[in-house]
Every structure is written in structure tokens, then in C-alpha cells.
């Protein structure tokens, strides 16, 4: 054998780099290694970056600044499992940083992360991929991306993972996703309720809590509630509530129960298994405010159904709710008040709260917490609606003052609720008077100016309920309430417009208020509303008619007609026909105008002017009765009807007991005056004439101050007409004869019967012009007209008929183009 020769080692190829071990102490250097093609370097670099990121938020920000995120995203799809796992672990940690989240959304890596949830991947990858998604899903844009890339299905599958961290991360991500209704709908389709219910049995409280929170959201949908019931979820919830050791889960469990109670079938199931009694007992006896609050919320939600309310009433839920009103927690008080609001739809519950509940709610109106006051006011609003007994109970509990105080609250809901309660109270006259005594009109000014349509609507309705008498209406006007009320008529909201019209209709009962409302443009606005088919309502039409009926001068000028129920009073004037939308000038302005060639304004007035009559006219002024107004004829009407029942009495009896207390010396005084005039000298006649002019002629702008209180000119002749007509017509028992006599009397005073062919020679126009020149005004008292045509006679006929109490003739009068007989 030959000698063995030792084989020498072959030198390494010249193109191969010798292995190099490097120890780096800079994160920037390691980040650079993420671009290496070597799997071992990539794995070790990712491992080092993971440990660095775990140390705190500052390190995460540093990695972001160094540009580590973008190369790491490429490693999520690396072929090497270790590299892919380490990169996923880094993103699970980095995704808690908001700036990193933003960059990840821009890089659109969601698909790559969701791919790591595949069943064949390791549990560690599942853990950190689900952690990354849980962190990302806290923001809406990321939720959308996760949902669109199909992330919900693998997350639901991972709820059954043996690893508790995977379960925790998956249910947390699902909880964030189901805040969106589209995800909730998909969750139901993926049959997610059973695996979520299984998590309630977990030994980890955080997993149980997240599962309950998720159920609390998904059970908003009826389908999910049904699925929960079918999978014995209700039993599990009741079991949690019965376990004292799980009291940290009770609040969330009650939230789920609250949703389930909205479902009638679930409600019956809970009631049949005794769960309802346990729930009420649990709510009443618990010492944890949040538990009490959620229990009350559960009752409130369930009570939205009439059958549920019936079941609750049978279980005496009212006692539990009254007890909760006494809680020290404001949240519990609010929830209990809301539950009482819901239960008040049940008649039996409403009756129960009359003695127990209303006094406690009144006390809550005085709370410093605005939300508590709002909830209490809501409960009272529902309890007092269509229930006079409860409204009275609220007043007896001294609720009026705190309710009025709430009208100045900054919370619109509190103001609207308080206004509703006051409206319900005002349906009873004694309570309305009590409310008015608390200066309600001033308190309503703020709500009337509110920008909230609900507040506007409720405030207007309260005005309609409380401004029912002259004193209250005067207070409203003085407080400046008419302007915002009229402005609400322009509202685009139907309810606001309706209630504002209602309030205007109520306020227009008084003539002064009607005139004021017309000045503010209410009539014009209502006319415009009533022209629109979509905007008008019965109240707007009624308010329009009421304004016209209490501003008869305007109604007559607009329509040329007054109905049988329209009783004119002192100060009525016929301006002539005006077009719709044209404003009627005030009588005072017309009286101060210089005479013109325009049509005369006819005035009806039986009151004396501000000028006191001279001593020489004392007899005449007292005889004619200047102080008696037409508007006081209602008392005369009653007196005369009593006379009618007594066979009207004889003329001699009338002299001894004249109607309305009128002096019997009137007729004698008038006769004496006529007789004495014949024997007077020229100077005396001129003196008397001057004195009569002083009484009749109003002060002119140049002769008096416009701003001084002004009174319409007196009409002594009209007063004489009234007396004569009353004396001659009242004894007549036949209505037809009364009408004929009155018609002939009016015609006689207006120039007598004029044949048609001689009408052009009548000269009534010249007579009216002379009166205007004599009075130095376009306003002419009706009694001073001695030559009148059809519309002068028609105007005289109406007030004369009123004084004679001839009801039937009102139907015959009213048109300017017809004679009154």
C-alpha cells in the first residue's frame, strides 16, 4: 500500500462573503437591516425591534420617525414563517400609537393583517394580528377597512380559539366593529351570538365584560334578541345578576336585559321564570348606583310596549321606581324619572303616581342638575296629560313655582316639558288663576324667542291656555309677548304655526288685543297662511276670523259685511273698502288729517270727548247721556228682556222706571231746548252754536298735541237717536213691526224717503262735504249726517237696532250696497 497523503482543506470560493457577527446598539441600524434579503437577519432585526417597541410609547414614535413601518409592512407577506410572525408581533404593539394607525391606513395593510388570521397560522400570529385589528378598530375609517376586507368572519371564528388572549382581542375588535349598524347586520348573518354567549362562561372577567358589552350593542336589533333568547342567553344573564361575586358585570348585564325586555316574547319568558321579580328586587335593593340606573333604564325601555307596561304594573313596578327617585345618584334619578314617564301610559300606573311619585318629582324640579330637572319635568308632563287629578296633585305639591322657574332653563327639553305641565294645569280655572299669579306671562317671553321648534310650540300652547282673560292678555302685551307670538306665525313648522294661531285666536278675544295684533301684522300673516293649502289649518282660519270679529272697523273695510253676531261698539268707523293686505289707518291718524276730497270716514261714538261741556250745556249733556257707550248694551239687553217677559210694560211705567237708569228729564230737557231756541236772540243762538262746535269738533294737529291722549269726537245727535229709538221701539212686541219702525226712523233722520228719479237732486254729497269743512276733518260722526245715502243709513241702522235689542235685524244689515229696509 502506498503512503496516505493528508488532504488539504479547500479554500472558500472567492465570490462568497465571510460570515460576520455584528452587535448593534442603535435602533436606526436595525431598521436598516429590515431591507436585508437574508431571512435570519430579518428575523433577528424584527425580534430586536419588537423588544424595543415594548418598552414604551416614545420608542414607538422613534421607530415611526426612523421609517421602520413601511419595510415592516412588506414582511407581513414574507415567505418565511418566523419573519412573518415577528413582523406581525411588532404591528400588534405599534398599532396602539395613533400616528402609526394613521400611516397603516394610508399604506392599506389591512388585507395583509387579516390574512394572518387564517386557521393554518400559529396561535401567536393570531394573538398579535387580532391585537393589531383591535387597536385599529377604535377609529371609524379603520372599521370600514376591516369590514370591507372581510375581517369580521375570521374574528368570529377566533372566538372559539383555545388561547384567552386571542379571544380577548377578537371580542374587543368585534365590539368596536358592531357600533356600526352594517356590521351588526352581518354579525347576525354569521351566527355570532352563540360563540359570544360562550364567552360569558370564561374564567377571565375582561372577556366576560367585553362579551356583555358586545351583546348590549347587538341586541338593539330584534333578530339578535331572538337569537339570544333561542340560545338560552336570558338564563345566562339572570344567572350573572344572581351571582354576587360577579357584581362588576351586573351593570353591563342589565344593559343587555334592558334591550331584551323590549321584545315581548323575551319579556314573557323572564316573567314566567320569575326573572322579572328578581330584576325589580335587584334594582330596589342594590347599593350600587350604576346598577340601579341600568335597572331603571331596563324598565324604561321595556315599558315602551303596552303589554310590557301591563306586566310591570302587575309586578308593582311603581313602588320600585318611586324608591329609586330617592337615590343619591343623579343618574339613577334621571333613569327612574324616565321610567315613570314610560309607565305613565298605563292608566293604573298613572293613578298610583298621583299619591306617590308626583311629590317626589316636584322636589326633583328644584335640583341643581339640569338633566334631573328635565327628566322630572318630562315625567310630570306625561302624568298630567289628560289627567286633571294628577295636574291638581302637582299644584298641591307646590309645583307651579319650580315649573315656571324651569322656563328659564338652558335645556330646551326641560323648558318644553315644564311648559307642557303648566298647560295641562291651566285646563282647570283655579289652577290657571294660580299660575297667572306667578307672573307666567313674563316667564314665557324667553321660550317664545327660542330657536327650538318644540319649545316654540309648547310655549305658544301655554300662552293659549293661560292668556284667557283680559288681565292676563294685558300682562302678555306689556311684557312684550305679542311680538314673538306673531313672529311664530311665520314658522315653517306645522305644529308651531298651529299653536301660535291658537294663541293668537285666544288673545284676540279682547278688542284692544285684536287691534294690537293687527298692528303687528298678525292679520296679514294669517291671510297669507290661509291662501296656502299646505300651510293653513283650522286654527289659522279661526284666528283670522277672530281678529276680524274683534276689529270690526277692519272687517267692514275688508269685506263690506258684518254678521249678526258682530256687535259694534264706540269708536267703530267706516273707512271705506280697502284691498287685501292694505293696512287700515288708525282713527286718531285719520282725525288729525286735513279735510280732502276723499270719502268721509263715518264714526259711531256715544261717549263724550275729552273736552268737558260748558256750564250752559250741562242740562243737555246729562240728558243725552254722553257717558253711555254702545258696548254696555249687554246690560240693557238683559234689562229689556226682563221687561219683555213682563208684557213690556206701558209707556207711563217706562217714564217712572226708565231703562238703563236713563234720566227721565231727557225728553223734557230736549223739548225745552227746542222751545227755547225759537225765542232766543241772535247773540244767544250764536253762543249756543259755538258751544256745540266745541263739543263736536276734534282738536286739529295745529290746535292740539298729537301725542296727548286723544278721544274720538262726541256725537250728541246719535245719543238722542239712541234714546228716542229705545223709547219708541221697545214697547212694540212684534219683531217685524220693530224693524219697520226702526227703518222708517233711520230714513227720516237721513233725509227721508227719496224717489229714485229725484236721487240726483238729493244733494247728500254736498252735505257731507260741508260737514267735513265744518268739522275740519275727514271723520264725520254718523249722528251729524242729515242727508245720507244707503251706506250711511245702513251704518246708522245697526247700532240703533243694537240699542233696541232687535236681534233679527242684524241679519238684514251689513252690506254697503243695500238699504237697511
Secondary structure, 3 states (H helix, E strand, C coil): CCCCCCCCCCCCCCCCCCCCCCCCCCHHHHHHHCCCCCHHHHHHHHHHHHHHHHCCHHHHHHHHHCCHHHHHHHHCCCCCHHHHHHHHHHHHHHCCCHHHHHHHHHHCCHHHHHHCCCCCCCHHHHHHHHHHHHHHCCCHHHHHHHHHCCHHHHHHHHHHCCCHHHHHHHHHHHHHHCCCHHHHHHHHHCCCHHHHHHHHHCCCHHHHHHHHHHHHHHCCCHHHHHHHHHCCHHHHHHHHHHCHHHCCCHHHHHHHHHHHCCCHHHHHHHHHCCHHHHHHHHHHHCCCHHHHHHHHHHHHHHCCCHHHHHHHHHCCHHHHHHHHHCCCCHHHHHHHHHHHHHHCCCHHHHHHHHHCCHHHHHHHCCCCCHHHHHHHHHHHHHHHCCCHHHHHHHHHCCHHHHHHHHCCCCCHHHHHHHHHHHHHHCCCHHHHHHHHCCCHHHHHHHHHCCCCHHHHHHHHHHHHHHCCCHHHHHHHHHCCHHHHHHHHCCCCCHHHHHHHHHHHHHHCCCHHHHHHHHHCCHHHHHHHHHCCCCCCCHHHHHHHHHHHHCCHHHHHHHHCCCCCCCCCCCCEEECCCCCCCCCCCCHHHHHCCCCCCCCCEEEECCCCCCCCCCHHHHHHHHHHCCCCCHHHHHHHHHHHHHHHHCCCCCHHHHHHCCHHHCCCHHHHHHHHHHHHHHCCCHHHHHHHHHHHHHHHCCCCCCCCCCCCCCCCCCCHHHHHHHHHHHHHHCCCCCHHHHHHHHHHHHHHHCCCCCCHHHHHHCCHHHHHHHHHHHHCCCEEEHHHCCCCCHHHHHHHHHHHHHHHCCCCHHHHCCCCCCCCC
